[in-house]
Amino acid sequence: MNSILRFLLSFTLILVSAAAVPSQVQLTTTTNSALIDFETTVPGVNESAFDGSGFSPAPLAGQLNSAAWEILGFSDGDLIFGGTATSGDLARGTRAGTGTSTGGLYSLADFPASGGRSLAFQAGGTDFTPGSITLRIVNGDASDTITQLEISYDIYERNDEDRSSYMNFSYSSDNLNFTPLSKISHSTPELADAAPAYQKVGGPGPSRTAVILNTLIGPNGGSFYLRWESDDFSGTGSRDEIAIDNVSVTATFLGTTAASGSIEGTAKNDLGMPLAFVGISLAGSNGLPSRYALTNHFGRFRFVDIALGETYVLQASSGRFIFADPVVVVPASEKVTSVAFIGRPVKSP
């Protein structure tokens, strides 16, 4: 009986220890942001610099943690959360800026600078057409709820083929039903470059930025999912190489907003109809970097966790609309709700 009891106690301790190992992107009120640059270790996400050697729930140096990543669409089979893939399509090794004709996931090395790493993929006829990369976010706080996520990331592309591929971003609370954010989608050019080389998409700053409002990720292990999907878009022949890097996630918690302010408003046309997917930037006089949001289908936007006692500059931008007054300056009180942008369609030439 004593030996059985000792075995059960030992087994219980093993389970408790396993449950305590961090996994996925863990966000709390004290550590509410994470940056995945594929170079430095992020607990539960990657172990040291990513070298393209695959995925494991207990990753070795150079591997990604499958508790955080799910990969679908390669001919060698899907990697679900918690699975293992250390050979074949999902472990194609490192490429130092050169192209490849073999479908799979790679580590793009030494771009945009020496020592750089990113998660790159080469699609093919039976690989990643379509396919998806999903990152799991976990609320690791014991009692507080996440109400907003601010997302940014870089896109690198090597346009070496006469076929355009798209990469769309979407999010989900259950890993089943995903909401696309078409405003930050991307497609590679159809015509190949004369001298193909990896290039960063967009100008200075992140290639893509978005704020996801009303996420409501529950405390003590609530999950949220970010997905990058890819498929053929136009053209024929082989596909370009694409990579993602510098994935930044910042959470706003319900409990942190009460001691700070918020700024919200609308973007509408002159008839009062809402304008969706208008980019709204917010910059403060306190030297903090800009934050960004997209208006929803009701034309609304909202910034929370705003420091009080500052003056903020908001600017509306859109490729589809021109705004009579695109810049608005407001002082932050506990709640500002009166910001309004009025736009009219851009006339075709």
C-alpha positions as CSV (number, residue, x, y, z in Angstrom):
1,M,0.0,0.0,0.0
2,N,2.8,2.4,0.9
3,S,4.6,1.8,-2.4
4,I,1.3,2.4,-4.3
5,L,0.8,5.6,-2.4
6,R,4.3,6.8,-3.2
7,F,3.8,6.0,-6.9
8,L,0.6,8.0,-7.0
9,L,2.2,11.0,-5.2
10,S,5.1,10.8,-7.6
11,F,2.8,10.7,-10.6
12,T,0.8,13.6,-9.3
13,L,4.0,15.7,-8.9
14,I,5.0,14.9,-12.5
15,L,1.6,16.2,-13.7
16,V,1.8,19.3,-11.7
17,S,5.4,20.0,-12.9
18,A,4.3,19.5,-16.5
19,A,1.4,21.8,-16.2
20,A,3.6,24.5,-14.8
21,V,5.9,24.6,-17.9
22,P,5.0,27.8,-19.9
23,S,3.5,27.3,-23.3
24,Q,2.2,29.5,-26.1
25,V,2.5,33.3,-26.0
26,Q,1.7,34.0,-22.3
27,L,0.4,37.5,-21.5
28,T,-0.4,38.9,-18.1
29,T,-1.0,42.3,-16.5
30,T,2.6,42.5,-15.5
31,T,4.0,41.2,-18.8
32,N,1.4,42.3,-21.4
33,S,3.5,42.2,-24.5
34,A,5.6,39.8,-26.5
35,L,8.0,40.1,-29.4
36,I,8.8,37.1,-31.5
37,D,11.8,37.9,-33.7
38,F,12.9,34.2,-34.2
39,E,16.3,35.1,-32.9
40,T,16.0,35.2,-29.1
41,T,14.2,32.7,-27.0
42,V,10.5,33.4,-26.2
43,P,9.4,30.9,-23.5
44,G,6.8,28.6,-25.0
45,V,7.3,29.9,-28.5
46,N,10.9,29.2,-29.7
47,E,14.1,27.9,-28.3
48,S,17.0,30.2,-29.2
49,A,17.5,31.3,-32.8
50,F,15.2,29.5,-35.2
51,D,17.3,27.3,-37.5
52,G,14.5,25.5,-39.4
53,S,14.9,22.2,-37.6
54,G,11.2,21.8,-36.9
55,F,8.6,21.8,-34.1
56,S,8.3,20.0,-30.8
57,P,6.3,20.5,-27.6
58,A,9.7,20.3,-25.8
59,P,11.8,22.1,-28.4
60,L,15.6,21.7,-28.7
61,A,17.8,24.7,-29.6
62,G,16.7,26.1,-33.0
63,Q,13.2,24.6,-32.9
64,L,9.7,26.2,-32.5
65,N,7.4,25.1,-29.7
66,S,4.3,23.3,-31.2
67,A,2.3,24.4,-28.1
68,A,2.3,27.8,-29.8
69,W,2.3,26.9,-33.5
70,E,0.0,25.0,-35.8
71,I,0.9,24.5,-39.5
72,L,-1.7,23.2,-42.0
73,G,-1.4,22.5,-45.7
74,F,1.9,20.7,-46.5
75,S,2.0,17.4,-48.3
76,D,4.0,15.7,-45.4
77,G,1.0,16.3,-43.2
78,D,-0.5,18.8,-40.8
79,L,1.1,19.9,-37.5
80,I,-1.5,20.4,-34.9
81,F,-0.9,22.1,-31.6
82,G,1.3,19.9,-29.4
83,G,2.6,17.7,-32.3
84,T,6.1,17.0,-33.4
85,A,7.7,17.5,-36.8
86,T,11.5,17.4,-37.1
87,S,12.0,16.3,-40.7
88,G,10.5,16.8,-44.1
89,D,8.4,19.8,-45.2
90,L,8.3,21.4,-41.7
91,A,12.0,21.2,-41.1
92,R,13.7,22.4,-44.3
93,G,16.6,24.1,-42.5
94,T,18.2,27.5,-43.1
95,R,18.3,29.6,-46.2
96,A,20.6,32.6,-46.3
97,G,18.6,34.8,-48.7
98,T,18.7,32.3,-51.6
99,G,15.7,30.8,-53.3
100,T,14.6,27.2,-53.4
101,S,12.2,25.0,-55.4
102,T,11.5,22.6,-52.6
103,G,8.2,23.2,-50.7
104,G,8.4,23.6,-47.0
105,L,9.1,25.8,-44.0
106,Y,12.6,27.4,-43.6
107,S,14.5,29.7,-41.4
108,L,15.4,32.8,-43.4
109,A,18.9,33.7,-42.1
110,D,20.9,37.0,-42.1
111,F,18.0,39.1,-43.4
112,P,17.4,42.0,-43.1
113,A,20.8,42.1,-41.2
114,S,23.5,39.7,-40.2
115,G,22.2,37.3,-37.5
116,G,18.5,37.9,-38.4
117,R,16.0,35.0,-38.5
118,S,12.5,34.7,-39.7
119,L,9.9,32.0,-40.5
120,A,9.8,31.5,-44.2
121,F,7.8,29.2,-46.5
122,Q,8.1,28.0,-50.1
123,A,4.7,26.9,-51.5
124,G,4.3,24.4,-54.3
125,G,1.7,22.5,-56.2
126,T,0.9,20.2,-53.2
127,D,2.5,22.3,-50.5
128,F,0.7,25.3,-48.8
129,T,-1.7,26.0,-51.6
130,P,-3.7,26.6,-49.5
131,G,-2.0,26.5,-46.2
132,S,-1.9,28.4,-42.9
133,I,0.4,29.3,-39.9
134,T,-1.5,29.8,-36.6
135,L,-0.1,31.3,-33.4
136,R,-1.8,30.7,-30.1
137,I,-2.1,33.5,-27.6
138,V,-2.9,32.7,-23.9
139,N,-4.1,34.9,-21.1
140,G,-1.8,33.8,-18.3
141,D,-3.3,36.2,-15.8
142,A,-5.1,34.6,-12.9
143,S,-8.1,37.0,-12.7
144,D,-8.1,39.7,-15.4
145,T,-9.6,39.6,-18.9
146,I,-7.9,40.7,-22.1
147,T,-10.1,43.2,-24.0
148,Q,-7.9,44.3,-26.8
149,L,-4.8,43.0,-28.8
150,E,-2.5,45.2,-30.8
151,I,-0.7,43.2,-33.5
152,S,2.2,44.0,-35.8
153,Y,4.6,42.0,-37.9
154,D,7.0,42.2,-40.8
155,I,6.6,40.5,-44.2
156,Y,9.6,39.6,-46.4
157,E,9.2,38.4,-50.0
158,R,11.4,37.1,-52.7
159,N,9.6,37.7,-56.0
160,D,11.4,35.2,-58.2
161,E,8.4,33.7,-60.1
162,D,5.6,34.8,-62.4
163,R,2.9,33.9,-60.0
164,S,1.3,36.0,-57.3
165,S,0.6,34.4,-53.9
166,Y,-1.5,36.0,-51.2
167,M,-1.0,36.0,-47.4
168,N,-4.1,37.0,-45.5
169,F,-4.3,37.6,-41.7
170,S,-7.3,36.5,-39.6
171,Y,-8.1,35.8,-35.9
172,S,-10.3,33.5,-33.9
173,S,-11.3,32.8,-30.3
174,D,-11.9,29.1,-30.9
175,N,-9.4,28.1,-33.7
176,L,-12.5,27.2,-35.9
177,N,-14.2,30.4,-36.9
178,F,-11.8,33.0,-38.2
179,T,-12.4,36.7,-38.9
180,P,-10.3,38.1,-41.7
181,L,-8.7,41.5,-41.7
182,S,-8.5,42.2,-45.4
183,K,-7.0,45.6,-44.8
184,I,-3.7,44.1,-43.8
185,S,-3.6,41.3,-46.4
186,H,-0.8,41.0,-48.9
187,S,-0.1,39.5,-52.3
188,T,3.3,39.2,-54.0
189,P,3.7,40.7,-57.5
190,E,2.7,38.5,-60.4
191,L,5.7,39.4,-62.6
192,A,9.1,38.2,-61.3
193,D,11.8,40.7,-60.5
194,A,14.8,40.8,-62.9
195,A,17.2,40.3,-60.0
196,P,15.2,38.5,-57.3
197,A,16.2,39.2,-53.7
198,Y,14.4,39.2,-50.4
199,Q,12.8,42.6,-49.6
200,K,10.8,43.9,-46.7
201,V,7.2,44.9,-47.5
202,G,6.2,48.5,-46.7
203,G,8.3,51.4,-45.5
204,P,9.8,52.1,-42.0
205,G,8.1,50.4,-39.1
206,P,6.1,47.2,-39.2
207,S,4.8,45.9,-42.5
208,R,1.4,45.4,-41.0
209,T,-0.3,46.7,-37.8
210,A,-3.8,46.2,-36.5
211,V,-5.8,46.5,-33.3
212,I,-8.4,43.8,-32.5
213,L,-11.1,45.2,-30.2
214,N,-13.4,43.4,-27.8
215,T,-11.3,40.2,-27.8
216,L,-12.5,39.2,-24.4
217,I,-9.9,36.5,-23.6
218,G,-10.8,35.0,-20.3
219,P,-8.3,34.7,-17.4
220,N,-6.3,31.6,-16.3
221,G,-5.7,30.1,-19.7
222,G,-8.1,31.7,-22.2
223,S,-6.8,31.3,-25.7
224,F,-6.9,33.4,-28.9
225,Y,-5.5,32.5,-32.3
226,L,-3.7,34.6,-35.0
227,R,-3.5,33.1,-38.5
228,W,-1.6,33.8,-41.7
229,E,-3.2,32.0,-44.7
230,S,-1.6,31.6,-48.1
231,D,-2.7,30.4,-51.6
232,D,-2.2,31.1,-55.3
233,F,-3.6,34.5,-56.4
234,S,-2.8,34.9,-60.1
235,G,-0.3,33.9,-62.7
236,T,1.2,30.5,-63.5
237,G,4.3,28.6,-62.7
238,S,6.2,28.3,-59.4
239,R,5.6,30.4,-56.3
240,D,7.5,33.2,-54.6
241,E,9.1,32.7,-51.1
242,I,7.5,34.6,-48.2
243,A,8.5,35.1,-44.6
244,I,7.1,36.6,-41.4
245,D,9.1,38.2,-38.7
246,N,9.0,40.5,-35.6
247,V,5.5,39.4,-34.6
248,S,4.5,41.8,-31.8
249,V,1.5,41.3,-29.6
250,T,0.4,43.7,-26.9
251,A,-2.7,43.1,-24.7
252,T,-4.9,45.5,-22.9
253,F,-6.5,44.1,-19.7
254,L,-9.9,45.1,-18.4
255,G,-8.5,46.0,-15.0
256,T,-5.9,48.4,-16.4
257,T,-8.3,50.6,-18.3
258,A,-10.2,51.9,-15.2
259,A,-7.2,54.0,-14.0
260,S,-6.5,55.4,-17.5
261,G,-8.5,57.0,-20.3
262,S,-9.9,56.0,-23.7
263,I,-10.4,57.7,-27.0
264,E,-13.0,56.5,-29.5
265,G,-14.9,57.9,-32.4
266,T,-16.2,57.2,-35.9
267,A,-15.4,57.5,-39.6
268,K,-18.4,58.2,-41.8
269,N,-19.3,59.7,-45.2
270,D,-21.2,63.0,-45.5
271,L,-24.5,61.0,-45.5
272,G,-23.7,59.5,-42.1
273,M,-22.9,56.0,-43.4
274,P,-20.1,54.2,-41.6
275,L,-16.7,53.8,-43.3
276,A,-15.0,50.4,-42.5
277,F,-11.3,49.6,-42.5
278,V,-10.1,53.2,-42.2
279,G,-6.7,53.4,-40.6
280,I,-6.5,55.6,-37.5
281,S,-3.2,56.5,-35.9
282,L,-2.7,57.9,-32.5
283,A,0.4,59.7,-31.3
284,G,1.1,61.3,-27.9
285,S,3.1,64.3,-26.9
286,N,4.8,62.2,-24.2
287,G,7.1,60.6,-26.8
288,L,5.3,57.3,-26.9
289,P,5.3,55.6,-30.4
290,S,2.1,55.7,-32.5
291,R,-0.6,53.2,-32.0
292,Y,-2.9,52.1,-34.8
293,A,-6.5,50.9,-35.2
294,L,-8.9,50.0,-38.0
295,T,-12.5,51.1,-38.0
296,N,-14.9,48.2,-37.8
297,H,-18.0,47.6,-39.9
298,F,-19.9,50.3,-38.0
299,G,-17.1,52.8,-38.7
300,R,-16.0,52.8,-35.1
301,F,-12.6,52.8,-33.5
302,R,-11.3,52.8,-29.9
303,F,-8.0,53.3,-28.1
304,V,-7.9,52.2,-24.5
305,D,-5.3,52.4,-21.7
306,I,-4.5,56.0,-22.7
307,A,-2.4,57.9,-20.2
308,L,-4.3,60.9,-18.8
309,G,-3.0,64.4,-18.8
310,E,-1.5,64.2,-22.3
311,T,-2.6,65.7,-25.7
312,Y,-3.0,63.2,-28.5
313,V,-3.0,63.6,-32.3
314,L,-5.3,61.3,-34.3
315,Q,-5.0,60.9,-38.1
316,A,-7.3,59.1,-40.5
317,S,-5.9,57.5,-43.7
318,S,-7.4,55.4,-46.4
319,G,-6.7,54.6,-50.0
320,R,-10.5,54.7,-50.7
321,F,-11.5,57.9,-49.0
322,I,-10.3,61.5,-48.6
323,F,-11.0,63.3,-45.3
324,A,-11.7,67.0,-45.1
325,D,-10.0,67.1,-41.7
326,P,-7.8,64.1,-41.4
327,V,-6.0,65.2,-38.3
328,V,-7.7,65.8,-34.9
329,V,-6.0,66.9,-31.7
330,V,-7.7,65.9,-28.4
331,P,-6.7,66.0,-24.7
332,A,-7.2,62.6,-23.0
333,S,-9.8,62.6,-20.3
334,E,-11.2,59.4,-18.7
335,K,-13.3,58.9,-21.8
336,V,-13.3,60.8,-25.1
337,T,-16.1,59.7,-27.5
338,S,-16.6,62.7,-29.8
339,V,-13.8,62.2,-32.4
340,A,-15.4,62.1,-35.9
341,F,-13.8,61.9,-39.3
342,I,-15.9,62.7,-42.4
343,G,-14.7,61.2,-45.7
344,R,-15.7,61.1,-49.4
345,P,-14.7,58.5,-52.0
346,V,-11.5,59.0,-54.0
347,K,-12.5,59.8,-57.6
348,S,-11.1,57.5,-60.2
349,P,-8.7,59.2,-62.7
